[in-house]
């Protein structure tokens, strides 16, 4: 069973310029995803899909493969992750390489753990899921969330005004670190989230969305806490 890790890292980050190779505690942030993939022992191939020559150079120095650059069609702001993955798989097929399982690992996931990757891969195999990805539980019941309309506050679900938190169902969101998938099903459906997807629940300390400088600092703080750095 051949497996591939695909790390999508285009050069055109808007909110944090050069985000995918920006320094994170002394190393380019993409280094953490590459290292975790390589050290996991789960993959026959660890590659970076990029349209950017500098990112490609950094990635190869860190031990990843960059056998081809990403096309213009999958490098703009509207290209989906699934489209990028499908392009990579098709390009590998043209050079005689095919994989049964793939894992999209995002380049800005320094908190990603080998144990999460392994647990998700086991689920993918043992439960015949199409895809498996990590999730995080909301720390406050979304059923009692608020909205603001014309300056006034209102409940999104007024029927839960007096509901007890413990009586409301848990809700989760995508942790944004990786997606394991069966390559044939991805190629057929073009989807990373199907009605046959599984999930691995992570702890809040293991997850940090990185969209701005504050997020970046929080991610560094969490990394230091996890790894007991001064």
C-alpha positions as CSV (number, residue, x, y, z in Angstrom):
1,X,0.0,0.0,0.0
2,X,1.8,3.1,-1.2
3,X,1.3,6.3,0.7
4,X,2.1,9.9,-0.1
5,X,2.2,13.1,2.0
6,X,1.3,16.2,0.0
7,X,2.1,19.5,1.5
8,X,0.4,22.3,-0.4
9,X,2.4,25.6,-0.1
10,X,1.8,28.2,-2.7
11,X,3.7,31.5,-2.7
12,X,0.9,34.0,-2.7
13,X,-0.2,34.3,0.9
14,X,-2.1,37.6,1.5
15,X,-2.7,38.0,5.2
16,X,0.8,36.9,6.3
17,X,3.3,37.6,3.5
18,X,5.5,34.6,2.7
19,X,3.6,32.7,5.4
20,X,4.6,29.2,4.4
21,X,8.4,29.8,4.9
22,X,8.1,32.6,7.6
23,X,10.3,32.0,10.6
24,X,8.6,30.0,13.4
25,X,10.8,29.7,16.5
26,X,14.0,29.6,14.4
27,X,12.9,27.5,11.5
28,X,10.7,28.0,8.4
29,X,7.2,27.0,9.5
30,X,6.9,24.5,6.7
31,X,9.8,22.6,8.3
32,X,7.6,21.3,11.1
33,X,5.1,19.7,8.7
34,X,7.9,18.2,6.6
35,X,9.7,16.8,9.6
36,X,6.6,15.3,11.2
37,X,5.7,13.6,7.9
38,X,9.2,12.2,7.5
39,X,9.6,11.1,11.1
40,X,6.2,9.4,11.2
41,X,7.4,6.6,9.0
42,X,3.9,6.5,7.3
43,X,4.8,7.7,3.9
44,X,6.7,6.3,0.9
45,X,6.8,9.9,-0.6
46,X,6.8,13.3,1.1
47,X,6.3,16.1,-1.4
48,X,5.6,19.8,-1.5
49,X,3.2,21.2,-4.1
50,X,4.2,24.8,-4.8
51,X,4.3,27.4,-7.5
52,X,7.2,29.2,-5.8
53,X,10.9,28.6,-6.5
54,X,12.0,29.8,-3.1
55,X,9.5,27.5,-1.3
56,X,10.6,24.6,-3.5
57,X,14.3,25.3,-2.6
58,X,13.5,25.4,1.1
59,X,11.4,22.3,0.9
60,X,14.1,20.2,-0.8
61,X,16.7,21.3,1.7
62,X,14.4,20.1,4.4
63,X,14.1,16.7,2.9
64,X,10.9,16.9,0.9
65,X,10.5,16.2,-2.8
66,X,9.4,18.8,-5.3
67,X,9.3,16.8,-8.6
68,X,7.2,19.4,-10.4
69,X,5.8,22.9,-9.8
70,X,2.1,23.6,-9.4
71,X,0.2,24.9,-12.4
72,X,-1.3,28.4,-12.7
73,X,-4.8,26.9,-12.5
74,X,-4.2,25.6,-9.0
75,X,-2.1,28.5,-7.7
76,X,-4.7,31.3,-7.5
77,X,-6.9,32.4,-4.5
78,X,-9.8,30.3,-5.7
79,X,-8.1,26.9,-6.2
80,X,-9.4,24.3,-3.8
81,X,-7.2,21.9,-1.8
82,X,-8.9,19.0,-3.6
83,X,-8.0,20.4,-7.0
84,X,-4.3,20.7,-5.9
85,X,-4.3,17.1,-4.7
86,X,-5.8,15.8,-7.8
87,X,-3.3,17.6,-9.9
88,X,-0.4,16.1,-7.9
89,X,-1.8,12.6,-8.2
90,X,-2.2,13.0,-12.0
91,X,1.3,14.3,-12.3
92,X,2.7,11.4,-10.4
93,X,0.8,9.0,-12.6
94,X,2.5,10.5,-15.7
95,X,5.9,9.5,-14.2
96,X,4.7,6.0,-13.3
97,X,4.0,6.5,-9.6
98,X,0.6,5.8,-8.0
99,X,-0.5,5.7,-4.4
100,X,-3.4,4.0,-2.6
101,X,-3.5,6.5,0.3
102,X,-2.6,10.1,0.6
103,X,-2.4,12.7,3.3
104,X,-2.7,16.4,2.7
105,X,-0.6,18.1,5.4
106,X,-0.9,21.9,5.6
107,X,2.4,23.8,5.7
108,X,1.4,25.9,8.7
109,X,0.7,23.1,11.2
110,X,3.6,23.2,13.6
111,X,1.5,21.6,16.4
112,X,0.8,18.5,14.3
113,X,1.7,15.3,16.0
114,X,2.8,11.9,14.7
115,X,0.2,10.3,17.0
116,X,-2.7,12.2,15.4
117,X,-1.5,11.2,11.9
118,X,-1.2,7.5,12.9
119,X,-4.6,7.4,14.6
120,X,-6.3,8.9,11.6
121,X,-4.5,6.5,9.2
122,X,-5.7,3.6,11.3
123,X,-9.2,4.8,11.1
124,X,-9.0,5.3,7.4
125,X,-7.8,1.7,7.0
126,X,-9.9,-0.1,9.6
127,X,-13.2,1.7,9.1
128,X,-13.1,2.1,5.3
129,X,-13.6,5.8,5.5
130,X,-13.2,8.0,2.4
131,X,-11.3,10.6,4.4
132,X,-10.3,11.2,8.0
133,X,-9.3,14.6,9.5
134,X,-8.7,16.1,12.9
135,X,-11.4,18.1,14.7
136,X,-11.6,20.3,17.8
137,X,-14.6,20.7,20.1
138,X,-16.0,24.2,20.5
139,X,-15.3,25.3,24.0
140,X,-18.7,27.1,24.3
141,X,-22.1,25.6,23.0
142,X,-22.7,27.1,19.6
143,X,-26.4,26.5,20.1
144,X,-26.3,29.6,22.4
145,X,-24.2,31.7,20.1
146,X,-25.2,35.3,19.3
147,X,-25.6,37.5,16.3
148,X,-25.8,41.2,15.8
149,X,-28.3,42.7,13.5
150,X,-28.9,46.4,13.1
151,X,-26.8,46.9,16.3
152,X,-29.0,44.6,18.4
153,X,-27.9,41.3,19.9
154,X,-30.0,38.2,19.3
155,X,-29.6,34.4,19.7
156,X,-29.0,32.3,16.6
157,X,-31.2,29.6,18.2
158,X,-33.6,31.4,20.6
159,X,-35.1,28.0,21.6
160,X,-32.0,27.4,23.6
161,X,-32.1,30.5,25.7
162,X,-32.7,28.5,28.9
163,X,-31.0,25.3,27.8
164,X,-28.4,23.9,30.1
165,X,-24.9,23.6,28.5
166,X,-24.7,19.9,29.5
167,X,-28.0,19.2,27.8
168,X,-26.8,20.5,24.4
169,X,-24.9,18.3,21.9
170,X,-21.2,18.9,21.4
171,X,-20.1,20.6,18.2
172,X,-16.8,20.5,16.4
173,X,-14.8,22.3,13.8
174,X,-12.1,21.2,11.4
175,X,-8.7,21.6,13.1
176,X,-7.1,22.6,9.7
177,X,-4.0,20.4,10.0
178,X,-4.4,17.4,7.6
179,X,-6.7,15.2,5.6
180,X,-6.0,11.5,5.1
181,X,-7.8,10.1,2.0
182,X,-8.1,7.1,-0.3
183,X,-6.8,8.4,-3.6
184,X,-9.3,6.6,-5.8
185,X,-12.2,8.1,-4.0
186,X,-10.8,11.6,-4.0
187,X,-10.2,11.4,-7.7
188,X,-13.7,10.1,-8.2
189,X,-15.5,12.6,-5.9
190,X,-13.2,15.6,-5.8
191,X,-14.1,15.9,-2.1
192,X,-12.2,15.8,1.1
193,X,-15.3,15.8,3.3
194,X,-17.9,13.3,2.3
195,X,-20.8,11.5,4.0
196,X,-18.3,8.7,4.8
197,X,-15.6,10.8,6.7
198,X,-14.1,10.0,10.1
199,X,-12.5,12.3,12.6
200,X,-9.8,12.4,15.3
201,X,-10.5,14.7,18.2
202,X,-7.6,16.9,19.3
203,X,-6.9,18.9,22.5
204,X,-7.2,22.7,22.3
205,X,-3.5,23.0,23.1
206,X,-2.7,21.0,19.9
207,X,-4.6,23.3,17.5
208,X,-4.1,26.9,16.4
209,X,-5.5,28.4,13.2
210,X,-2.9,30.9,11.9
211,X,-4.4,33.7,9.9
212,X,-2.7,36.8,11.5
213,X,0.2,37.8,13.7
214,X,-1.7,37.2,16.9
215,X,-2.5,33.7,15.8
216,X,1.2,33.2,15.0
217,X,2.3,34.3,18.5
218,X,-0.3,32.0,20.1
219,X,0.9,29.1,18.0
220,X,4.5,29.7,19.2
221,X,3.3,29.9,22.8
222,X,1.5,26.6,22.4
223,X,4.5,24.9,20.8
224,X,6.7,26.1,23.7
225,X,4.2,24.7,26.2
226,X,3.9,21.4,24.5
227,X,7.7,21.0,24.1
228,X,8.6,22.6,27.4
229,X,10.7,25.3,25.9
230,X,11.8,28.3,27.9
